[in-house]
Amino acid sequence: MRILIASSEVYPYSKSGGLADMVCALAKFLARAGHQVGLVTPLYGGIRERFPDIKRFDWRLMLPMGDELVEGQVWIRSLPDGLNIYFIDNPSFYGRAELYGRHTGDYPDNAKRFLFLCKSVVNLARYLPWQPEVLHVHDWHTALTAPLVFNERTRGGWTDSPPVCCTLHNLAYQGIFPAEEFALTNLPSDYFRPNGMEYYGKMNCLKAGIVYSDLITTVSRRYALEATTEQFGCGLDGVLSEKREVFVGIVNGVDYEEWTTESNPYLRYSFDSHNLRGKESIKRGLQEEMRLPARANVPLFGSIGRLAEQKGVDILLGSLEEMLSADMQFVLLGSGSRDFERAFRKLALRHPSKCAIKIGFDTGLSHRIEAGCDFFLMPSRFEPCGLNQMYSLRYGTIPIVRITGGLDDCVIDMVEDPENANGIKFAQYSIQAQSQAIRKALILYNEKELLDVMRQNGMAMDFSWKRTASEYLLYYRQLLSNVGKR
């Protein structure tokens, strides 16, 4: 199968979050499975310097953007497994210090920057010699590709255009811009209507992707259900409900070549589900690294991620204020809201032998927290997929999660299935519910046989990208089977 994927960020070239990891892994595993895969992304500043094997592609872009023509170039990096990365080059759009904006806010021309990316994707999809059979776009930054393809298909003579799959990673980010930005699309005016791209008088890029795509996916089964409700739909629940027949949830995968308990460059010791001595040694090393007392018999809780309300940081803080009076330790790696950062620092100052905080991001430390902790806390207000609970399971660390999105899909509580339980879940979004879940963990920690069984259950779970890529291929094939029915 011939597949063209588009994303505003792709690891290791650019990254602000899990989107970059997901797109990279999906493309890599599809290519390894023998499919022809192209991946389109912007050529941000510094990429060519870090990857000198990127070559200029014989492809010139001259694309209409409202009343002007905007020029661009394409660069390519061909990987050994057959994956080709196409980088869209326009220094005025992408040669900036940050991907989407500065700390003061988004770049004011983001509509133009990413619409140029979308038009570049359509140009490649239509004219590349290898003729992609499926076009897969991600989040609002590339979602406008869908109406552009639809217009070329219905009014521009591109009758054999590829079906478009649009993946929603987080409905909270939709790419909403003033109505006058619609002129940049060069689409007929009837696309800007309530059952099209218009959203309360503005242009909504993600809504456009939903309305005009042939298939919509999101990153977990439960989030696909939640997204059609007023509570979680972020204003797009009605549109998604109308597209329910072509809206599915596929749980993201984990790259087990990186997240491995054996021969991991970030871990000094290896371990597996039948021999956890290495995990115990990693725990001791983590305690020393974070300047906590190196105690083998104290339960160590961890958390990694953005310090934002979405992640349940408010109830986590409130719960720790109460629960650190118990015999437990807690480590955190993350950054985000300055208020939350200050609050965690103050918590660590009040409990120096029980709480350790590192503000920022550290790849090696994230592996050591996942592997060295006994429990991992994820009390998210909402979580389309989440990856840390999957990392925790593979590393034999019991996830403690709120029942939402991908957390519910991945974690099995004792109440649900005692034989296959691998974590602790709670439903109510409250400090009290989080504290009660921690109390359950403290009891579980002293039930060593049950703790080991739950660890083994978690480590046996398969969230590999091979499985996830197979699900996408199934839906791609369904799309192709429907092409002749247009």
N, C-alpha and C positions, 0 to 999 in steps of 0.2 A: 504494500500500500504506500502511496505517496502523500505525505502529511506535511503541511506548513503550519508552524506554530508561531505566535506573536506575543511578545510580552515587553512591558516597559523596563523590566529588570531581569537579569539572568545571572545566577552564580556560575563562575567566580568573577564575572566581568563587572557586575553591578549588583547591589543588594541593599534593601532597606528592611526586609522582613522575609517571612516564609514564602512569599510568592516566588522570589528568585530561586530558592531551593527546589520548590515543587516543579517549576517549569524546566529547570536544568535536569532534574532526575527523570521526569517523564520523557523528555526528548532523548536522553541518553539510553533509557531502557527500550524505547520504541526502536531506536536505531540498532541496538544490540540484537533485537529480535528479528532483524533483517529487513526492516522497512526503510524506505528513503525518507529522511526527515530533514527539513530545513527549519531554522529558528531565527526569527527576525527580532532585532532589538536595537535601541539607539547606540551610537558610538559616543559614549560619554567621555569626558576628558580623562586622560591618563590610561585608557584601555590599550591603545596602540603601543604605548611605552612599556606596559607590563606584559604584553603579548606580542612580541615583535614578529611572530610568524603570520600575523594578520596581513592579508594581501589586498591590494585594490582590485575590485571586481569590475569587469567591463560592463558597467551599467550606470547610465546617467539618468537622474530623476529631474523632471521639469513638470511640477505639479501645480494645478490651479488652486489658489487659496483665496477665495473671494475674487477680488478684481486684479490680483497679481499672480504672477507665476513665480514659484519658489523652487530654487535649484538644490539638488542634493547629490551625494555620491553614495556608493555602496562598497563596503569592504567585506571580505569573507575570511573565515577561518575554518579550514577543513580538518576534522578530527579523524583519528585512525578508525573509529568504529563506523564511519560513514555519515556522521552528523555534520552538517554544514551550518555555521552561524553567519547570518547576513547582518552586518552592522550598518545602520542608516546614519549617514554622515551629513550633518549640517551644524557647523560649529556655533552659529548664532543661537541655535536651539539647545544643543546638547553639550557644548563645551563649557559647562559651568561647574562650580564647586560642589553643588548638591544635585540630587536627581529631580526633586520636586519643588524645592523652595528652601529658604533660609529659616532660621529659628523664629523670625518675625512673621512668617507665613508663606503660603504657596507663591510661586512665581506668577505674576499677573497674566502672563501670556501662555499659561499651561494649556488652554484650549487649542491654541494654534500649534504649540509644540507637539502635542500628541495627536492632533488631527493630521499633521504632516506625517507622523509615524503610520497612522491608519491608512492614509492614501498611498504611502510607500508599500505597505503590505499588500494592498489590492493590486498595485502595479506589478509587483513581483508574482503574486498569485496568478495573474492573468497572462503574463508574458514569459515567465521562466520556461526554458525548454523542457524541463521534466514535468511540467503541468501537474501541480498538486491536486490530489483528489479530495482532500479534506483540509479545511482551514480552521484552526483552533486558536481562539483569542482569549485573553485573560484580563479580567477586571476592566474598569472604566477606561483606562488609558488606551486600550486597543478595541474597545467595544464598538466604536463608530465604524469599524471595518464592516460590521454586519449590514447596516443600511446602505453603505456604499456598494457592497457586493449585490445586495438585493436590487438596487436601482440599475446596476449594470446588467443584471440578469433579466429584469422585466422591461427595461427601456433602452438598454445600451447594446443589445445584441449578443451579450455573453451568455448564450443559452446553456453552455456546458460548464458554467461556473461551479466551483466546489461548494458543497453545503458548509455552513458555518456552525461551529460549536463554540459557545461562549461560556467560560467558567467564571463563576462568581466566588471570589475568595472572602469578601467581607462587604456586606451590603451597607455598612456605615460610610463607605467611601464611594460616591457615585459620579463625580465629575459633573457638577452642576454649574452652569455658566449663564451669563446674561443672554437674552434672546438674540441680541445683535450678533453674537458669535456664530449663530446658525449660518450666516452668509458665507462663512469660511468653508462650509461643507460643499457648496455648489450643488446641493440637492434641490429638486423642485420644492416649492413652498408647501405642498401638501404633506410633506414628511413632518413638518412642524405643526402637529395637531395633538389633541389629548390622547388619541389612541396610537400616536407615533412617538416623536422625540420630545414633545412639549411637556413640561412639568411645572404647573403653577406659574405659567408665563416665562419660564426659563428653559434652557436646553439641558437635558439630562442624558449624559453619555451612556451610563449604565442601563438606563431604561431603554435607550435605543438598541443596545445590544440584546436585551431581553426580547423586545418586540420583533426584531427582524432576523434573529438567529433561527436556525433550523433545529438546534438542540441547545438546551441550557443545562449546565451541570453546576453543582456546588460540591464542597469538599467534605461533606459527610451526609449520611442518610438522614439523621435527625435534623440537621440544619436545613435540609431541603423541605422538611415538614414545617419547621419553625418559621422559615422565610415567608410562608404563605399566611402567617398570622400577623395581626396588627402589632403585637408586642415586639416581634423580631424583624418584621419586614421593612422597617425604616422607610415607610411610605410607598414601597413597591409591592406590598403583599397582594394588592388587587391585580396588578399586572402579572405577577408570578402565578396567581391562582388561575388566571385565564390561560396560561401556558402550561398548566399542570401536566398535560399529557406528554410534553416533551421536556419536562424538568425532572432531573434525577440527581441523587446524591451519591458520590463516589469518594470513599474515605482516602485521604492522601496516604502516600507511602513513606517509608523510611529507607534511607540509603544505608543498608547494613554493612556496606564496605567501609563506611565512615563510623557508624555507630555500632562498633563491635567491642565485645569484652575480651577479645583475644588479639594480641599483637597490635594493640592500639597505641599510637605514638604519644597520646596524651595521658595514658595510664601506665604507671610503673609496674603494675601486676596484672596478670590475666586471671580470668575465672570463668566458670560456666555454671549451669544450673545444678550440677552434681557436686561441685566443689567451689564453695564460696569463700575459701580462705583468702583468696586474692582480693575479694570485695572488702573483707574485714581490714586488710592492710591498707587499701585505698581510703577507707573511712578514717583510719588513724592518721594517714598522711594529710587528708583534707582538714581534719581538726587542727593539725599542726600548722598547715598553710594558712588557715583562717584565724589562727591564734586563739583557739579554744582548747580547754583541757582535753588531752587525748585519752578519752575514756571509752573502752570497748563496750561497756554495759549500759550506756545511756542512748536512748533513741535519738537519732539525728534527722531532723526535718530540713528540707531544702525547697527553694523556689528560684526560678530563673525567668526573666522576661521583662516586658514593658511595665513600668509603674504607672498604670492608667486605670481608670474606673472600670473599663471593659474587663480587665483581668481580675476584678474582685479585690483589688488592693485595699480598699477601705475596710472590708470585713476581715481580711487577713490581719491587718494591723490591729483592729479591735480585739480579735481573738487572741493574738499573741500577747497583747497587754495582759490578758487574763491567764493564758495557759503557760507562760514562761515561769510562773510560780511553781509549776510541776517540774519533775526531774526530766528535763529534755533539753536539746540544743537545736538551734535554728541558724541556717546560713542562707544568704540571699545574694544573687548576682543580677543586676538589672539597672535600668535607668529610665527616666521619663519625667513625670511631673515633679517640679522642684519641691512642692509641698510634701509629696510622698517621699522623696529622697531625704528631706530633712527629718521627717517623722521616723523613718527607719534608722537613720543615724542616731537620733536621740534614743530610740529603743535599744540600740546596741550599747550606747554609753551607760544606760541604766542597768543593763544585764550583760556585762563584759564577759562573763564566764559561760553564758548561755546563748548569746546572739552575736553573729558576725555578719557584716554587710560589706559588699564591694559594689560601688556604683560604677557602671560602665559595662563593657562587653569584653569577654575573654573566652575564646574558643576552648582552650585547654581546660580552664577552670569549669566551664559548663559541662564538659565530659566528666570531670572529677566529682562535681556535685551530683550529677545523675548517677554515677557509679558508686559513690561513697556514702550517700545518704540511705537511711532506712525507709523514709517516707518522702513523697514529693507533693507539695501543696499547690493545687490549681482551682481556686474557688471562683472561676470566671462568671461574670454577669451573663455574658454570651460568648460562645467560642465556636466559630464555623467549623473548624477541624481541631486545631491544636496539634502540636508535634511532641511537646515535652512529655505528655503522658505515655506516648509510644516509646520514646527514648527510655523513660523510667522502667517500663515493663521489660524491655530488652535487657536492662541493667540490673534487674532483680530488685528494683526500688518500688515500693508500694505506692501507687498514686492515690491521692485523696482529692476527689474532684466534685464539683457541683454538677447536677444532672442537667446538661445543656449541650447541644450541638455534638461535635465529634467526641467530646469527653464521655458522653453517654454511650456512644457507639463502641468505644474502645475498652471501657472499664466495666468489669463485672463485679457486683457486690455480693456478699454472702447471702443477703436476703433474696437475690435474684436466682442464684445458682451456687449452692454451697460447694459443689464438687469442682467447679471451674472458676471460682472466685479468684480475682487477681488484684482487687483494690477496694477502696472505701468511697461510697457516694453519698451525697446529701442533696436535698431538693430545695429547701428554703434559702433564699438569699439573705442571710442574716449572720451576725456575729455569733449568735447562740448556736446556730446550726453548724457553723465552721468549728466552734469550740467542741461541740459534741462529737464531731468526726475525729478531731484530734484525740479526744478521750478514748474513743474506740481504738485508735492506733496505739495508744499507750498500753491498753489492755492486750491488744494483739501482739505487741512486742514481747510480752512475757509468756506468750503461748508459742514457744519456739517451733513445735512441730507444725502447727497451723501456719505460722509465718513462713516457714520453708516451703510448704505446699503452695501457698499463694505466690511466693516468689517464682517457683518452678512453673506454675500456671502462666504467669506473666511472661517469663522468658521464652515459653513455647509458642506465644502468639506470633502470627505471621502478618506483619504489616509491610511486607516487602513491596518494592516498586514493581517487581515482576507481576505480582497479583493485581496491583492497581492499574498498571499499563494494560493488562489483559482485559480489564473491565472497560477501559476507554476504547480498546480495539473492537470490543463487542458492539459498542454504540456507534463507532465509526462505520462499521459494516452495515448496521441498520440504516444509517444516513445514506450510504451509497445505494442500498437496495431501494430507497425511496426516491432517488434522483430521477429515475425514469417515469415516476408518477406525477411529476410537477405539472 
